[in-house]
Amino acid sequence: MLKHRGFPGRLPGTDYQFVIRRANPRGVTPLTRRERFADRKAADRRADAGFLAALWEHFGDQPFERGNLDAGRLSWLFGREVVPAEDPFDPASYEALLVIDVAAARVSFPEVIQ
């Protein structure tokens, strides 16, 4: 599992984690698209925006390996702002390649990607 050095571990001042420390010994948690409903807490929306901002700062519009990025946090963006960069895509692989869909990210998080 690739560890993304320099990537923030969590949203500052919160317990919303962005990375995991080690690979899951029981298997890789697969990425799944989670629905974001309008009544989500403001803190959850800030965590999504903070995570996308960290992804944008770290990788830009280039493909990146999932590595030690938290599956739960990625799943909130997966299928919309973060999409597979390879075909076939294995959602249960630490080596899976992802990429930011810049157009979708600008619509959902205009404050992050200008």
Beta strands, then each sheet from edge to edge (+ up, - down):
strand 1: 64-65
strand 2: 82-84
strand 3: 97-100
sheet 1: 1+ 3- 2+
end
